[in-house]
Amino acid sequence: MSDKSAILIGSTGLVGSAILRQLTSGATSYSTLTTVTRREVPFQSQLSSQNHVKNVVEKDNTKWAALITAAKPNVMYSALGTTKAIAGGFPQQWKIDYDLNLELATAAKDSGATTYVLISSSGASASSRFPYLRMKGELEDRVLELGFKNTVILRPGFILGEREVSQGLAINILGAVAGSVHNSFLASAMGYPVKHEEIALAAIDYALRVERGAGDPKNKGIFFVESKEIASLSKK
């Protein structure tokens, strides 16, 4: 077990719950793992026997930054995000995906965290003409400005996995197509769709590696992990 403490934001979502399952599966566990959520994680009862895991349920997300400051994590994972449909519009989505994420990342940095892992998106760019990808790109830029010792940004393509909330007919069709080409020669044409478990494995693998000092020094502690690499890491 690592002697580092970690905090996970977004652990009730598709990718976040996969990260939580991996972090609590054994060898990758931290000495202390804290999750902060608006509701209990889907498998809360399974975590009750793990004394090093603490799930803080706080419906008011304006209090989350203070909870992170109190936890003083060494490592922070953020899989926090929503959709425009669930949020009620793009301005409301921005408040979660950008404003809240940046606020919580800042709290982690100020409390002494050395490694920050962000689940972003393939194609993220502050100069993108697509609002969603521009939002993700601007968040990446602001997080990098915080100056963590290690910043790991994962950019998955279409994320495969069973979602609790329907994303609509178009997304369901896209998911079916993406699933059929996963690990096939057509995958590159679709931005390398990846399974949520593969993203979780890559996020944890990179966090552990950089905490041990691994990686190319020329990266200056900044690591972008694209969708193709996320898929290839899960095969190793």
C-alpha positions in Angstrom: 0.0 0.0 0.0 1.3 3.5 -0.9 2.1 5.9 1.9 0.5 8.7 -0.1 -3.0 10.0 0.4 -5.4 10.7 -2.5 -8.7 12.4 -3.1 -11.1 11.5 -5.9 -13.7 13.9 -7.3 -16.4 12.6 -9.6 -16.5 9.0 -8.2 -20.2 8.5 -8.9 -19.7 9.0 -12.7 -18.8 6.4 -15.3 -15.0 7.0 -15.3 -14.8 8.1 -11.7 -16.5 5.0 -10.3 -14.1 2.9 -12.4 -11.2 4.7 -10.8 -12.6 4.2 -7.4 -13.0 0.5 -8.0 -9.4 0.2 -9.1 -8.1 2.3 -6.2 -9.9 0.1 -3.7 -9.1 -3.3 -5.4 -5.8 -3.9 -3.5 -2.3 -3.2 -4.7 -3.1 0.4 -5.9 -4.6 1.5 -2.6 -3.4 4.7 -0.9 -2.9 5.0 2.8 -5.9 7.3 2.8 -8.4 7.7 0.0 -11.2 10.3 0.2 -14.0 10.8 -2.2 -16.3 13.9 -2.2 -19.7 13.4 -3.7 -23.2 14.8 -3.8 -24.6 11.3 -3.1 -23.2 7.9 -2.0 -21.1 6.0 -4.5 -22.9 3.1 -6.2 -21.0 0.4 -4.2 -20.7 2.2 -0.8 -21.5 -0.9 1.1 -18.5 -2.7 -0.3 -16.2 0.1 1.0 -17.5 0.0 4.6 -14.8 -2.6 5.5 -12.0 -0.5 4.1 -11.0 1.8 6.9 -8.7 3.8 4.8 -11.5 4.9 2.4 -13.7 7.8 3.4 -16.7 8.9 1.3 -17.8 12.4 2.2 -21.3 13.1 1.0 -21.9 16.8 0.7 -24.8 18.0 -1.6 -23.5 21.6 -1.5 -20.5 21.7 -3.9 -19.6 25.2 -2.7 -18.2 23.4 0.4 -16.1 20.9 -1.6 -13.0 23.1 -1.8 -12.8 23.4 2.0 -13.1 19.6 2.3 -10.2 19.1 -0.1 -8.1 21.6 1.9 -8.9 19.7 5.1 -8.0 16.3 3.5 -4.5 17.6 2.4 -4.1 15.0 -0.4 -0.8 14.2 -2.0 -2.6 13.1 -5.2 -5.9 14.4 -6.6 -7.9 12.6 -9.3 -10.7 14.6 -11.1 -13.2 12.7 -13.2 -15.7 15.5 -12.5 -18.0 16.4 -15.3 -21.6 16.5 -16.5 -23.5 16.9 -19.8 -25.3 19.9 -21.2 -28.6 18.0 -21.1 -28.2 16.9 -17.4 -26.9 20.4 -16.3 -29.7 22.2 -18.1 -27.7 24.1 -20.7 -24.1 24.8 -21.6 -23.7 27.7 -19.1 -24.7 25.4 -16.3 -22.3 22.7 -17.6 -19.5 25.2 -17.6 -20.0 25.8 -13.9 -19.3 22.2 -13.2 -16.9 21.1 -15.8 -14.8 24.3 -15.7 -15.5 26.5 -12.7 -15.9 23.8 -10.1 -13.0 21.7 -11.5 -10.7 24.7 -11.4 -11.7 25.7 -7.9 -11.1 22.2 -6.6 -7.8 21.9 -8.4 -6.7 25.2 -6.9 -7.7 24.0 -3.4 -5.6 20.8 -3.9 -2.6 22.7 -5.0 -2.9 25.2 -2.1 -3.2 22.3 0.4 0.1 20.7 -0.8 -0.9 18.2 -3.5 2.0 17.3 -5.8 0.2 15.3 -8.4 -3.1 16.2 -10.2 -4.8 13.8 -12.7 -7.5 15.2 -14.9 -9.9 13.3 -17.2 -10.3 15.6 -20.1 -11.3 14.9 -23.7 -9.8 14.0 -27.0 -9.6 17.2 -29.1 -9.6 19.5 -26.2 -8.2 22.9 -27.2 -8.8 26.5 -26.0 -8.9 27.5 -29.7 -11.5 24.9 -30.7 -14.6 26.1 -32.5 -16.6 23.5 -30.6 -17.8 24.9 -27.2 -17.3 21.6 -25.3 -13.8 21.1 -26.5 -12.9 24.7 -26.0 -14.1 24.5 -22.4 -12.0 21.4 -21.8 -9.0 23.0 -23.4 -9.3 26.2 -21.3 -9.6 24.0 -18.2 -6.4 22.2 -19.1 -4.6 25.5 -19.6 -5.7 26.9 -16.3 -4.8 23.7 -14.4 -1.3 23.7 -16.0 -0.9 27.3 -14.8 -1.4 26.1 -11.2 2.0 24.5 -11.3 1.6 21.1 -9.8 4.8 19.1 -9.6 3.1 16.5 -11.8 0.1 17.1 -14.0 -1.4 14.2 -15.8 -4.1 15.0 -18.4 -5.9 12.1 -20.0 -7.7 12.7 -23.3 -10.0 9.8 -24.1 -12.1 9.6 -27.2 -15.6 8.3 -27.0 -16.0 6.6 -23.6 -17.5 3.1 -23.7 -19.5 1.9 -20.8 -23.0 1.6 -19.4 -24.2 4.9 -18.1 -26.7 5.4 -15.3 -28.5 8.1 -17.2 -29.4 7.8 -20.9 -27.5 10.2 -23.1 -30.1 10.3 -25.8 -30.6 8.2 -29.0 -27.8 9.8 -31.0 -25.2 9.1 -28.2 -26.6 5.6 -27.8 -26.1 4.9 -31.5 -22.6 6.4 -31.5 -21.8 4.2 -28.5 -22.9 1.1 -30.2 -20.8 1.9 -33.3 -17.8 2.9 -31.2 -18.0 -0.3 -29.2 -18.1 -2.4 -32.4 -14.8 -0.8 -33.7 -13.0 -0.8 -30.3 -9.5 -2.2 -30.9 -10.2 -2.6 -34.6 -8.6 -0.8 -37.6 -11.5 1.6 -37.7 -10.8 2.8 -34.2 -8.4 5.6 -35.3 -11.2 7.1 -37.5 -13.3 7.5 -34.4 -10.6 8.9 -32.2 -9.8 5.6 -30.5 -12.9 4.9 -28.4 -11.9 3.5 -25.0 -13.6 1.7 -22.2 -14.1 3.5 -18.9 -12.0 0.8 -17.1 -9.1 1.5 -19.5 -9.2 5.2 -18.6 -9.2 4.3 -14.9 -6.2 2.0 -15.3 -4.3 4.6 -17.3 -5.1 7.4 -14.7 -3.8 5.3 -11.8 -0.8 3.9 -13.7 0.4 7.4 -14.6 -0.2 8.8 -11.1 1.8 6.0 -9.5 4.6 6.4 -12.1 5.0 10.1 -11.7 4.9 9.9 -7.9 7.8 7.5 -8.1 9.7 10.0 -10.3 9.3 8.0 -13.5 8.8 9.7 -16.9 10.8 11.9 -19.2 12.3 14.9 -17.4 11.9 16.9 -20.5 8.1 16.9 -19.9 8.7 19.1 -16.8 6.1 17.1 -14.9 3.4 17.6 -17.6 2.0 14.4 -19.2 -0.7 14.3 -21.8 -2.1 10.8 -22.4 -4.1 10.5 -25.6 -6.8 7.9 -26.3 -4.6 5.6 -28.4 -2.1 5.3 -25.5 -4.9 4.8 -23.0 -6.1 1.8 -24.9 -2.6 0.4 -25.4 -1.7 0.8 -21.7 -4.6 -1.6 -20.7 -3.1 -4.3 -22.9 0.3 -4.3 -21.0 
